[in-house]
């Protein structure tokens, strides 16, 4: 597959949407809509046999959802995946972790974006005050026992794909 042309259709501080004209190996042509967004981090804050989750209103879904803390650096800010994970954990929950263990790197929605995310397990947590961004003003955090998190997944209360994939990486790590 070869890119023939690419043009930005829309952009804002969080994403760029581009339209790419492509050519397949057989010479036929096609079109791709591609969303460019920075990679993000998902943090699994584990403590006392359970997890700290955050809940916020997700505009695109029209409702509140529970998930693991996650996010990307603001435009113009850079750092390592570990720094990003520590920042998101502190911003959204107020916790700092004495230990951040990398669980893996995954891609999301790979049919229309190259965005990926780094997954970290956060342990030895010290509480503090959240420092949420303006867009997170309605966020709340709560600890849930592991069995309750699994019930929330089974019952469709937790639907965030990044949270589910991060949980699977944790389950696989714990089986080793």
C-alpha positions in Angstrom: 0.0 0.0 0.0 1.3 3.4 -0.9 0.2 6.9 0.2 -0.5 9.1 -2.8 -1.6 12.3 -1.0 -2.5 13.4 2.5 -4.4 16.5 3.7 -5.6 17.7 7.1 -9.4 17.9 7.1 -9.8 19.1 10.7 -7.6 19.7 13.8 -7.9 20.9 17.4 -5.6 20.8 20.4 -6.3 17.1 21.0 -6.4 15.5 17.5 -5.9 15.9 13.8 -8.2 14.3 11.2 -6.6 13.7 7.8 -7.7 12.1 4.6 -5.2 10.0 2.7 -5.5 8.9 -0.9 -3.8 5.5 -1.2 -2.9 2.9 -3.9 -3.1 -0.8 -3.2 -0.6 -3.3 -4.6 -2.9 -4.1 -7.5 -3.0 -0.5 -8.6 -6.5 0.3 -7.4 -7.1 3.4 -5.3 -8.6 3.9 -2.0 -9.3 6.5 0.7 -8.4 6.4 4.4 -9.7 8.8 7.2 -7.0 8.8 9.8 -7.2 10.3 13.3 -3.8 11.4 14.7 -3.6 11.6 18.5 -0.7 11.3 20.9 -0.1 8.1 22.7 -1.4 7.9 26.2 -0.9 6.0 29.5 -3.3 3.8 31.4 -2.6 3.2 35.1 -3.8 0.3 37.1 -3.7 1.5 40.7 -3.8 -1.7 42.8 -4.1 -1.6 46.6 -5.4 -4.0 49.3 -6.8 -6.6 46.9 -8.6 -4.1 44.7 -8.3 -1.1 42.4 -8.9 2.7 42.4 -11.1 3.6 39.4 -12.1 7.0 38.2 -15.6 7.9 36.9 -16.4 10.8 34.6 -18.9 11.9 32.1 -18.0 10.8 28.6 -19.6 13.2 26.2 -19.4 10.8 23.2 -21.3 8.1 25.2 -23.8 10.5 26.8 -23.1 9.1 30.3 -20.7 8.5 33.2 -18.3 5.6 33.0 -15.8 3.9 35.3 -12.3 3.3 34.1 -8.6 3.2 35.1 -6.9 6.6 35.2 -5.5 7.5 31.8 -4.5 10.3 29.6 -1.8 12.0 27.5 0.5 14.9 27.9 -1.0 18.3 27.0 0.1 19.8 23.7 3.7 21.0 24.0 4.5 18.8 27.0 6.7 15.7 26.6 8.2 13.0 28.8 8.7 9.3 29.2 5.8 6.9 29.4 6.6 6.4 33.1 6.4 10.2 33.7 3.1 10.3 31.9 1.7 7.4 34.0 2.8 9.1 37.2 1.3 12.4 36.1 -2.1 10.9 35.2 -2.3 8.9 38.4 -1.6 12.0 40.5 -3.8 14.3 38.5 -6.9 12.1 38.5 -6.6 10.3 41.8 -4.2 12.2 43.9 -2.1 9.1 44.5 1.6 8.8 44.0 3.1 5.3 43.4 6.3 4.1 45.0 6.4 1.5 42.2 5.3 1.8 38.5 5.6 -1.5 36.6 5.3 -1.5 32.9 2.7 -4.1 31.8 2.8 -3.5 28.0 2.0 -1.3 25.0 -1.2 -1.7 23.0 -2.9 0.0 20.0 -6.5 1.2 20.1 -8.9 1.6 17.2 -6.2 0.6 14.7 -8.6 0.7 11.8 -8.5 4.5 11.9 -5.7 5.7 14.2 -2.1 4.8 15.0 -2.6 5.9 18.6 -1.4 3.5 21.2 -1.1 3.4 25.0 1.4 2.3 27.6 0.0 0.3 30.5 1.4 0.5 34.0 0.7 -1.2 37.3 0.9 1.3 40.2 1.5 -0.1 43.7 2.7 1.2 47.1 0.3 4.1 46.8 0.4 7.3 48.9 -2.8 9.4 48.9 -2.8 13.1 48.1 -5.1 15.7 46.5 -6.1 15.3 42.8 -5.0 18.1 40.4 -7.5 17.5 37.7 -7.7 19.3 34.4 -10.7 21.6 33.6 -12.2 18.8 31.5 -12.0 16.4 34.4 -13.9 18.6 36.9 -16.7 16.1 37.4 -14.4 13.2 37.9 -14.5 11.1 41.0 -12.4 8.2 42.3 -13.4 5.2 44.3 -11.7 2.0 45.4 -13.3 -1.3 44.4 -12.4 -4.9 45.5 -11.2 -7.1 42.6 -14.3 -9.2 42.5 -16.5 -6.1 42.2 -14.3 -4.8 39.3 -14.8 -8.1 37.5 -18.5 -8.0 38.1 -18.6 -4.5 36.7 -16.8 -5.7 33.6 -19.2 -8.7 33.2 -22.2 -6.6 33.7 -21.2 -3.9 31.2 -20.6 -1.2 33.8 -17.0 -0.9 32.7 -16.9 -0.7 28.9 -13.7 1.2 28.3 -11.5 -0.9 26.0 -8.3 0.5 27.4 -9.3 -0.4 30.9 -10.3 -3.9 29.8 -7.1 -4.5 27.9 -5.0 -3.2 30.8 -6.9 -5.5 33.2 -6.1 -8.5 30.9 -2.4 -7.6 30.9 -2.5 -7.5 34.7 -4.2 -10.9 34.9 -1.6 -12.4 32.5 1.2 -10.8 34.6 -0.2 -12.2 37.8 -0.4 -15.7 36.3 3.4 -15.8 35.6 
